[in-house]
Amino acid sequence: MSDCIFCKIAAGEIPSTCLYEDDTVFAFRDINPQAPVHFLVIPKEHIASMNDVNAENAAVAAHCLEVIGGIAEKEGLTGGYRVISNCGPDAGQTVPHLHFHVLGGKPLGEKII
């Protein structure tokens, strides 16, 4: 999608701090971190949200989840971390591109909000 900021980040058109990249997935630091460690994992393929994961692209979404543990380990998140994917405006999704927030580096507590 030509006007999607995350597509542009994954394509290298907008600078970011890359933590991981392969043919399918791109991971980078959040520019407005909500925890000492806060990064995003996105598919390079444009998938708007969890609502758009289907039989044709489920492997791409799964691969996003597969790489999170290795990135978290490299980032020193040995005590645990939280993974969040907002879906739709009521959940706070501000960029219509599937993405997974990974937060950690301090005790986050049991409450999500």
ZISUL-V526940 format. One record per backbone hydrogen bond with DSSP energy under -0.5 kcal/mol. NH is the residue of the N-H (numbers start at 1). CO is the residue of the C=O. If there is no record, write none. Layout:
BEGIN
[[NH & CO] [NH & CO]]
END
This chain:
BEGIN
[[4 & 1] [5 & 3] [8 & 4] [9 & 5] [10 & 6] [11 & 7] [12 & 9] [13 & 8] [14 & 8] [18 & 16] [19 & 27] [20 & 27] [22 & 25] [26 & 42] [27 & 20] [28 & 40] [29 & 17] [30 & 38] [33 & 30] [37 & 104] [39 & 102] [40 & 28] [41 & 100] [42 & 26] [43 & 98] [44 & 24] [45 & 24] [47 & 45] [52 & 49] [53 & 50] [57 & 54] [58 & 54] [60 & 57] [61 & 57] [62 & 58] [63 & 59] [64 & 60] [65 & 61] [66 & 62] [67 & 63] [68 & 64] [68 & 65] [69 & 65] [71 & 67] [72 & 68] [73 & 69] [74 & 70] [75 & 71] [76 & 73] [77 & 72] [78 & 76] [80 & 77] [82 & 103] [84 & 101] [91 & 88] [92 & 89] [93 & 88] [94 & 92] [96 & 94] [97 & 95] [98 & 47] [100 & 41] [101 & 84] [101 & 99] [102 & 39] [103 & 82] [104 & 37] [105 & 80]]
END
